[in-house]
Amino acid sequence: MKKYLIGLIMCLAFWGGFLSGHSVVFAGEYQEKPVMCGPEEEIFPILRDKDETLLVAGKQLTKVRDPDESNGLSHTPAVLPFALYVNLDNKTYTVLEYHNAPYNVYCIISYGVELKLGDF
């Protein structure tokens, strides 16, 4: 009886919100985090010191700022080179993206430990 009562209350709450013109919307939102960027001669020694080698590369579709847009974010993503460097022995990794001219910098967008490949 108790679970039927809970179900009825949830149903009434949903329809009450629906009929009153209100709805609940769930959506992700963009967050900012610190990202270290630098020229090749600063970034790649870090990878060499960790003995990490290139495992995967691709083209990343990246949301970027556009001061002409009302929300400050471009509707069209930038296409940036992406690379994943790993050390399988130490289980470390670094994720890079490259920003070409006029910036010509590599940005470390993630790095970490306890890298696992395949089935978790």
N, C-alpha and C positions, 0 to 999 in steps of 0.2 A: 504494500500500500504506500509505503514511504517513497519508493522510487517512482511511482505513478504521480504522486503529488509534486515531486521535484520536476518531473518531466512536464507536468501541466504548468507549473510556475515558469519554467524556461520558455515554453511555447507562448504563454501569455506575454512575457517580457519581450520576446522577439516580435510578435504581432503588434504589440502596443507601440514599440519603436517604429515598426514599418508603417503602421496606420497614421502615426503622428507626423510622418514626413522626415523623421530622423533615421540615419543609418550609420552603422559603424563601418569605417573603412580602414583596412590594414594596408600599409604601404611601407616600403623601405625608405630610408632617407640617406643622403650622402653625408659622410663624416669626414673630418680631416684628421690626418695624423702626421707627425714629423717624418720627413723623408730626407735621407742624406744623399746629396748629389755632388758630383765632382768630375773633373776631367779624367781621362783614361789613366794618366800617370799617378793619380791618387787612388782610384778605385781598384785597379787590377792588382796592385801589390797586396791588397787586403785578401783577395782571392788566392793569390800565390802563397801567402803566409798560412792560410787555412788548408792549403793543398787541395783546393776545389777545382774541378774541371767541368767543362760544359757538358750537360746531359741533354737539354732540350732547348730549342729556340723556336720562335714564331713571331707572328705579328699580333700585337695586343690592341684591342679596341678600347681606348681610354677616354673617359669623360674629362674634359678640360674646361677651364674658365674662359668666358667670353663676356667682356664688359658691355657688349651691345645687347645681350640677352637680359630679359627682365629678372630672371632668377640667378643670373651670373654664370650659368653653365651652358655650354654650347649644345645645341640639339644634335650636331654631327660629331661623333667621336673621332679623336685623333687616332691614327694608325701608327703605333710605335713598336720598334723592335723590342722583343722580350727574350730573356735568357735565364735558364735555371742552371746554376753551378752547384755541384755536390761533391762531397767527400764521403764515399760509401763506407770507408773504414771507420771514420770518426762519427759518421751519421750527422754531418752538418750540411747546411745548404744556404745559398744566397740567391735571391731573385733580383734581376736587374731589368731596368727599362732604359732605352737610349733616346735622348732628345737631341735630334740633329740640329743643323743650323737654324737659327743663329746661336743656339745654346751650346751645342756640342758637349753635353754632359751625360754621364751615366748616373742613374738614380737607383739606390738600393731600396727596393720597396718592401722587402721582407728578408729576414735571415733567421736561422734557428738551428735547433739540435734535435736529436732523436728522430731523424729522418727515417721513414719507412716506405718501402716500395711494394707494390702489389697488394695482396690480400692482407687486410688489417685484422 
